[in-house]
Amino acid sequence: PTFEGNIKGSVYLCCTANCGPNSWTHIHRDGLDCAGACCTVTSGGPFDPTKGSQLIIDFPPGSTILLPSALFRHSNIPIQKGEKCVSFTQYTAGGIHCWLEYGGRTEEQYEIQDPEGFEQMLKERPERRRKVLEMFSTINEL
């Protein structure tokens, strides 16, 4: 199966534009995003990044960050009054990854059409988070 995403040439199939004027988020985890992939978040607008918009680091206008948003809780703080902040996020929904992994089928179709493969996938599911986390480098590895 193949997909055509929203942006030609992008490796991501989905995107969200937050046109502001004050783009910020409460603490959350994007549990429906693909856990094994990072999303990209790009900030824009005239604002002072030392007084707002920080993730954990200063995040000035024009910056892009790669973030495994399905795995970790994250947020950013509001900017100052009178400033403007916009953001553009690209990601791939986890459901699309599962559909591809299931051979272009829904979970229900996979269970009916390939019961043995489906059973194997269910057995491996508890280890999935650990395997995904192992794909990322640790501080000692850097």
C-alpha positions as CSV (number, residue, x, y, z in Angstrom):
1,P,0.0,0.0,0.0
2,T,1.1,3.5,-0.7
3,F,0.0,6.9,0.6
4,E,0.2,10.4,-0.6
5,G,0.6,12.9,2.2
6,N,-0.4,16.5,2.6
7,I,2.9,17.9,1.6
8,K,4.8,16.7,-1.5
9,G,8.2,15.4,-0.5
10,S,7.5,15.2,3.2
11,V,8.1,11.9,5.1
12,Y,5.1,12.7,7.2
13,L,1.5,11.9,6.2
14,C,-0.3,14.4,8.4
15,C,0.2,18.1,9.4
16,T,-1.4,20.7,11.7
17,A,-1.1,24.4,11.3
18,N,-1.8,26.5,14.4
19,C,-2.2,30.1,13.2
20,G,-2.0,31.6,16.6
21,P,-2.0,34.3,17.6
22,N,-0.8,32.6,20.8
23,S,0.1,29.0,20.1
24,W,0.8,27.0,23.3
25,T,-0.3,23.7,24.8
26,H,-1.1,22.2,28.2
27,I,0.9,19.1,29.2
28,H,-0.1,16.3,27.0
29,R,1.1,13.2,25.1
30,D,0.1,12.6,21.5
31,G,-1.0,9.0,22.0
32,L,-2.5,8.6,18.6
33,D,0.8,9.5,16.8
34,C,3.2,6.8,15.6
35,A,5.3,5.9,18.7
36,G,8.3,4.9,16.7
37,A,8.6,8.2,14.9
38,C,9.3,11.8,15.9
39,C,7.0,14.6,14.8
40,T,8.4,17.9,13.8
41,V,7.3,21.2,15.3
42,T,8.3,24.5,13.7
43,S,7.6,27.8,15.5
44,G,7.2,31.2,13.9
45,G,6.1,34.7,14.7
46,P,7.5,37.8,16.3
47,F,8.0,36.8,20.0
48,D,10.8,36.8,22.6
49,P,11.7,33.0,23.1
50,T,13.3,33.7,26.4
51,K,10.0,34.9,27.9
52,G,7.7,32.3,26.5
53,S,7.2,29.3,24.0
54,Q,9.9,27.2,25.7
55,L,9.5,23.4,25.5
56,I,12.3,22.6,27.9
57,I,14.8,24.7,25.9
58,D,14.5,28.1,24.3
59,F,12.5,27.7,21.1
60,P,12.9,30.8,19.0
61,P,10.9,31.7,15.9
62,G,12.0,29.7,12.9
63,S,13.2,26.7,15.0
64,T,12.2,23.1,14.3
65,I,12.4,20.3,16.8
66,L,12.0,16.6,16.3
67,L,10.0,15.2,19.2
68,P,8.7,11.6,20.0
69,S,5.4,13.2,21.0
70,A,3.6,9.9,21.4
71,L,6.0,8.6,24.0
72,F,6.7,11.6,26.3
73,R,4.5,14.3,28.0
74,H,5.3,17.7,26.7
75,S,4.0,21.3,26.6
76,N,5.1,24.8,26.0
77,I,4.4,28.0,27.9
78,P,2.5,31.0,26.6
79,I,4.3,33.9,25.1
80,Q,4.1,37.5,26.3
81,K,1.1,39.8,25.8
82,G,1.2,41.5,22.4
83,E,3.4,38.9,20.8
84,K,2.4,36.4,18.2
85,C,3.4,32.8,17.9
86,V,2.3,30.2,15.3
87,S,3.3,26.6,14.9
88,F,3.4,24.0,12.2
89,T,3.5,20.3,13.1
90,Q,4.1,17.3,10.9
91,Y,3.5,13.7,12.1
92,T,2.2,10.3,11.1
93,A,-0.8,8.9,12.9
94,G,-0.1,5.6,14.6
95,G,-3.2,4.0,13.0
96,I,-1.6,4.4,9.6
97,H,1.5,2.7,10.8
98,C,-0.6,-0.2,12.1
99,W,-2.6,-0.4,8.9
100,L,0.7,-0.8,6.9
101,E,2.1,-3.3,9.5
102,Y,-1.1,-5.3,9.1
103,G,-0.6,-5.6,5.4
104,G,-3.0,-2.8,4.4
105,R,-5.8,-4.1,6.6
106,T,-7.6,-3.0,9.7
107,E,-7.0,-4.9,12.9
108,E,-10.3,-6.6,12.5
109,Q,-9.5,-7.7,8.9
110,Y,-6.0,-8.8,10.0
111,E,-7.6,-11.0,12.7
112,I,-10.0,-12.7,10.2
113,Q,-7.6,-13.0,7.3
114,D,-4.4,-14.1,9.1
115,P,-5.3,-15.5,12.6
116,E,-1.8,-16.8,13.2
117,G,-0.1,-13.5,12.3
118,F,-2.7,-11.7,14.4
119,E,-2.0,-13.9,17.4
120,Q,1.8,-13.4,17.0
121,M,1.3,-9.6,16.9
122,L,-0.8,-9.8,20.1
123,K,2.0,-11.8,21.9
124,E,4.6,-9.1,20.8
125,R,2.4,-6.1,21.7
126,P,3.5,-5.9,25.4
127,E,7.2,-5.5,24.3
128,R,6.4,-2.9,21.7
129,R,7.0,0.2,23.9
130,R,10.4,-1.2,25.1
131,K,11.5,-1.9,21.5
132,V,10.4,1.6,20.3
133,L,12.4,3.2,23.2
134,E,15.5,1.2,22.3
135,M,15.5,2.8,18.9
136,F,16.5,6.1,20.5
137,S,20.0,6.9,21.7
138,T,20.8,7.2,25.3
139,I,23.0,10.0,26.7
140,N,25.8,7.5,27.2
141,E,25.6,6.5,23.6
142,L,26.0,10.0,22.3
